[in-house]
């Protein structure tokens, strides 16, 4: 099994957040990390930011859910800004 990349690690942490239903590629599928032979949808790691697109579970305020996601991945972002997009509710 290939080693996990930072994008995989971030995706795993985001999925573990209790109010996250899943990751989303965004409305046009552009929030993703492209790796040889695969794509990690919902996580885009750029030089100056990490962009995350999620489907949230309904019930809690969305800013709280976004804060929870930021907290869960902060040690994996290398000090980059983290932008959370909520692409849907379940």
KAGIFEN-V206501 format. One record per helix or strand of 2 or more residues. SS is the DSSP state (H for helix, E for strand). FROM is the first residue (numbers start at 1). LEN is the number of residues. If there is no record, write none. Layout:
ss: {SS;SS}
from: {FROM;FROM}
len: {LEN;LEN}
This chain:
ss: {H;E;E;E;E;E;H;E}
from: {6;20;32;38;43;49;62;81}
len: {11;4;4;4;3;8;15;9}
